[in-house]
Amino acid sequence: MIDPVVDASWIADRPVVLADVRWYLDGRSGREAYERGHLPGAVFIDMDTALAGPASPAEGRHPLPDPEVFAAAMAAAGIQDQDQIIAYDDAGGVVAARLVWLLRATGHDAALLDGGLTAWPGELTTEIPVRPVSGFTARPWPADRLASLEETVDAAGPVLDARDAPRFRGDIEPVDPRPGHIPGARNVPCRENVGADARFLPVAELRERFAAAGVTDAAAVISYCGSGVTACHNLIALEHAGLGAGRLFPGSWSQYSHTDRPAATGA
């Protein structure tokens, strides 16, 4: 399998499928942003319809999609089982990581485009590519790459919260029922995995960041965030840093915060 992070020079002479996965917490339309300008040949993948199931208090804001729904969305975008998919956004990959993680977890070659739109050296286009509907096989989400709410609460290893520090501390909570974090969780803000240029930090620096949170082997890690989207960025960063594959708690804080379990605040 390819490395989970590649740059523009890596894709230059390869027949990859580019996927634009822009999505915004504030309600702006990722599709409209795509239509205003995207990488040449890129298809648009919608977070809410392709990469998440219906929201609910019991499952969170972005539960994993039904595998059949995910497969149908990939096929409709012209993505085939054997394709190499390179995903990007305009936020350092914190959104596009969801698509990359779903694909890699089910055995497909996929990676984040390092720097995304910010680092793209060429012109953007408004031309919408026409790719024939393809065959994409639905595969169950692997149980060994997922963690339930109960497993997260009772975890023996590090539980990483990918949200920005103010949300982790409970200073603010813009979307979920109450502020704070899961007791015992450690804050590794995913947006700090990249620099000002939206490119990933050097591997040595990533390893230092995770080591500071008690992580030397991702096998014991459970990653969560607000709704299971940006948590995937920490999982991609762990793999990119050579620390292995951790587990995702898909419901994340949006599921936990609807329960009567205790919430921790502060750093």
C-alpha positions as CSV (number, residue, x, y, z in Angstrom):
1,M,0.0,0.0,0.0
2,I,1.2,3.5,-0.8
3,D,2.3,5.9,1.9
4,P,-0.7,7.7,3.4
5,V,0.7,11.1,2.5
6,V,2.1,12.0,-1.0
7,D,3.0,15.3,-2.6
8,A,2.2,16.8,-6.0
9,S,5.4,15.6,-7.6
10,W,4.5,12.0,-6.6
11,I,1.3,12.1,-8.5
12,A,2.6,13.9,-11.6
13,D,3.1,10.8,-13.8
14,R,0.7,8.4,-12.1
15,P,-2.8,7.5,-13.2
16,V,-4.4,8.5,-9.9
17,V,-7.9,9.6,-9.1
18,L,-8.0,13.0,-7.4
19,A,-10.8,13.5,-4.9
20,D,-11.9,16.9,-3.6
21,V,-13.4,16.4,-0.1
22,R,-14.0,20.0,1.0
23,W,-16.5,20.4,3.8
24,Y,-17.1,23.1,6.4
25,L,-18.3,23.0,10.0
26,D,-19.8,26.5,9.6
27,G,-22.3,25.3,6.9
28,R,-20.5,26.6,3.8
29,S,-21.0,24.3,0.8
30,G,-18.0,22.1,-0.1
31,R,-19.6,21.4,-3.5
32,E,-19.9,25.1,-4.3
33,A,-16.3,25.6,-3.4
34,Y,-15.4,22.7,-5.7
35,E,-17.4,24.2,-8.5
36,R,-15.6,27.5,-8.2
37,G,-12.3,25.8,-8.7
38,H,-10.6,22.5,-8.1
39,L,-7.6,20.5,-9.2
40,P,-7.8,19.3,-12.8
41,G,-9.5,16.0,-13.1
42,A,-10.7,15.9,-9.5
43,V,-14.1,14.4,-8.6
44,F,-16.1,15.8,-5.7
45,I,-16.9,13.5,-2.7
46,D,-19.6,14.7,-0.4
47,M,-18.9,14.3,3.3
48,D,-22.6,14.1,4.4
49,T,-23.9,11.7,1.7
50,A,-20.8,9.6,0.9
51,L,-18.7,9.5,4.0
52,A,-21.2,9.5,6.8
53,G,-24.5,7.9,7.8
54,P,-27.5,9.7,9.2
55,A,-26.8,11.7,12.3
56,S,-28.4,10.8,15.6
57,P,-27.7,11.4,19.3
58,A,-27.1,7.7,19.7
59,E,-24.5,7.5,16.9
60,G,-23.1,11.0,16.6
61,R,-23.0,13.6,13.9
62,H,-21.0,11.7,11.3
63,P,-21.4,7.9,12.0
64,L,-19.7,5.7,9.4
65,P,-21.8,5.2,6.3
66,D,-23.3,1.9,5.4
67,P,-20.7,0.1,3.3
68,E,-23.1,-0.3,0.4
69,V,-23.8,3.5,0.5
70,F,-20.1,4.2,0.5
71,A,-19.4,1.8,-2.3
72,A,-22.2,3.3,-4.4
73,A,-20.8,6.8,-3.9
74,M,-17.4,5.7,-5.0
75,A,-18.8,3.9,-8.0
76,A,-20.9,7.0,-8.9
77,A,-17.7,9.1,-8.8
78,G,-16.0,6.7,-11.2
79,I,-13.7,5.2,-8.6
80,Q,-12.8,1.5,-9.0
81,D,-11.4,-1.0,-6.6
82,Q,-8.0,-0.9,-8.1
83,D,-7.6,2.9,-8.4
84,Q,-5.2,4.9,-6.3
85,I,-7.1,7.7,-4.8
86,I,-5.4,10.9,-3.7
87,A,-7.7,13.1,-1.6
88,Y,-7.4,16.8,-0.7
89,D,-9.2,19.7,0.9
90,D,-8.2,23.3,1.8
91,A,-7.7,22.6,5.5
92,G,-4.4,20.7,5.7
93,G,-6.2,17.4,5.0
94,V,-8.2,17.3,8.2
95,V,-11.4,16.7,6.3
96,A,-10.1,14.7,3.4
97,A,-8.4,12.3,5.9
98,R,-11.9,10.7,6.5
99,L,-12.0,9.4,2.9
100,V,-8.4,8.3,3.0
101,W,-8.9,6.4,6.3
102,L,-12.1,4.7,5.1
103,L,-10.4,3.5,1.9
104,R,-7.2,2.4,3.6
105,A,-9.0,0.6,6.4
106,T,-10.8,-1.5,3.7
107,G,-7.6,-2.3,1.8
108,H,-7.6,0.4,-0.9
109,D,-4.7,2.4,-2.0
110,A,-5.3,6.0,-0.9
111,A,-3.4,9.0,0.4
112,L,-3.7,12.6,1.3
113,L,-2.2,15.2,-1.0
114,D,0.3,16.9,1.2
115,G,-0.6,20.6,1.4
116,G,-3.8,20.1,-0.6
117,L,-5.1,23.1,-2.5
118,T,-2.7,25.4,-0.6
119,A,0.4,23.6,-2.0
120,W,-0.9,22.8,-5.5
121,P,1.6,24.3,-8.0
122,G,-0.7,24.5,-11.0
123,E,-3.9,26.3,-12.1
124,L,-7.4,25.3,-10.8
125,T,-10.2,24.5,-13.2
126,T,-14.0,24.7,-13.1
127,E,-14.4,21.9,-15.6
128,I,-16.3,19.0,-14.1
129,P,-14.7,15.6,-15.2
130,V,-17.0,12.9,-16.5
131,R,-15.9,9.5,-15.3
132,P,-18.0,6.5,-16.2
133,V,-19.8,4.8,-13.3
134,S,-17.5,2.0,-12.1
135,G,-17.6,-1.1,-10.0
136,F,-16.6,-0.6,-6.4
137,T,-17.0,-3.5,-4.0
138,A,-18.7,-2.9,-0.7
139,R,-16.6,-4.2,2.2
140,P,-17.5,-4.2,5.9
141,W,-15.7,-1.8,8.2
142,P,-13.0,-3.8,9.9
143,A,-13.8,-4.3,13.6
144,D,-10.1,-4.2,14.5
145,R,-9.8,-0.6,13.2
146,L,-12.8,0.7,15.3
147,A,-13.6,1.4,18.9
148,S,-17.0,1.7,20.5
149,L,-17.9,4.2,23.2
150,E,-17.5,1.6,25.9
151,E,-14.1,0.5,24.5
152,T,-13.0,4.1,24.4
153,V,-14.0,4.9,28.0
154,D,-12.3,1.7,29.3
155,A,-9.2,1.9,27.1
156,A,-5.9,0.8,28.5
157,G,-3.9,2.7,25.9
158,P,-3.8,6.4,24.9
159,V,-7.1,8.0,23.8
160,L,-6.3,11.0,21.6
161,D,-8.7,13.9,21.1
162,A,-8.0,15.7,17.8
163,R,-10.0,18.8,18.4
164,D,-8.4,22.2,19.0
165,A,-7.3,22.9,22.5
166,P,-10.2,25.3,23.5
167,R,-12.8,22.7,22.6
168,F,-10.8,20.0,24.4
169,R,-10.5,22.1,27.5
170,G,-14.2,23.0,27.4
171,D,-13.7,26.7,26.9
172,I,-16.1,26.6,24.0
173,E,-18.5,24.1,22.4
174,P,-20.1,25.3,19.2
175,V,-22.0,22.3,18.0
176,D,-22.4,19.5,20.6
177,P,-24.6,19.4,23.7
178,R,-21.9,20.1,26.3
179,P,-18.3,21.1,26.5
180,G,-15.3,19.1,27.7
181,H,-13.6,15.9,26.8
182,I,-13.6,12.2,27.6
183,P,-11.9,11.7,31.0
184,G,-8.3,10.5,30.5
185,A,-8.1,11.6,26.9
186,R,-5.0,13.5,25.7
187,N,-5.2,16.4,23.4
188,V,-3.3,16.1,20.1
189,P,-4.9,18.8,17.9
190,C,-4.9,17.5,14.3
191,R,-4.5,20.9,12.8
192,E,-1.1,21.1,14.4
193,N,0.1,18.0,12.5
194,V,0.8,20.5,9.6
195,G,2.7,23.7,9.3
196,A,1.6,27.1,8.1
197,D,2.0,25.8,4.5
198,A,-0.6,23.1,5.2
199,R,2.1,20.4,4.7
200,F,2.7,17.7,7.3
201,L,5.5,18.3,9.8
202,P,8.6,16.3,9.3
203,V,8.2,12.7,10.5
204,A,10.6,13.2,13.5
205,E,8.5,16.1,14.7
206,L,5.3,14.1,14.3
207,R,6.8,11.3,16.4
208,E,7.8,13.8,19.1
209,R,4.2,15.2,19.2
210,F,2.7,11.7,19.7
211,A,5.4,10.7,22.1
212,A,4.5,13.7,24.3
213,A,1.0,12.2,24.4
214,G,2.3,8.8,25.4
215,V,2.2,7.2,22.0
216,T,5.1,5.1,20.7
217,D,3.0,2.5,19.0
218,A,-0.4,3.3,17.4
219,A,-1.7,-0.2,18.0
220,A,-3.0,0.8,21.4
221,V,-4.4,4.2,20.3
222,I,-8.0,5.2,20.0
223,S,-8.6,8.5,18.1
224,Y,-11.7,10.7,18.4
225,C,-12.7,14.3,17.7
226,G,-16.0,16.1,17.5
227,S,-17.7,13.7,15.1
228,G,-15.2,11.1,13.9
229,V,-13.9,13.2,10.9
230,T,-10.8,15.0,11.9
231,A,-9.8,12.1,14.2
232,C,-8.9,10.4,11.0
233,H,-6.1,13.0,10.4
234,N,-4.4,11.9,13.6
235,L,-4.6,8.2,12.5
236,I,-3.2,9.1,9.1
237,A,-0.4,11.1,10.8
238,L,0.4,8.2,13.1
239,E,0.8,5.9,10.1
240,H,2.8,8.5,8.1
241,A,5.1,8.8,11.1
242,G,5.8,5.0,11.1
243,L,3.9,4.3,14.3
244,G,1.3,1.9,12.8
245,A,-2.5,1.9,12.7
246,G,-4.7,3.0,15.5
247,R,-8.5,2.7,16.0
248,L,-11.2,5.3,15.3
249,F,-14.1,6.0,17.7
250,P,-16.6,7.1,15.0
251,G,-19.2,8.7,17.3
252,S,-16.6,10.8,19.1
253,W,-17.6,13.7,21.3
254,S,-20.9,14.1,19.4
255,Q,-22.0,10.7,20.7
256,Y,-20.4,10.8,24.1
257,S,-21.8,14.2,24.9
258,H,-25.3,13.0,24.5
259,T,-24.8,10.5,27.3
260,D,-24.9,11.1,31.1
261,R,-21.2,10.1,31.4
262,P,-18.9,12.6,33.1
263,A,-17.1,15.2,31.0
264,A,-13.6,16.4,31.9
265,T,-12.6,20.0,31.4
266,G,-9.2,21.8,31.5
267,A,-6.0,20.7,30.0
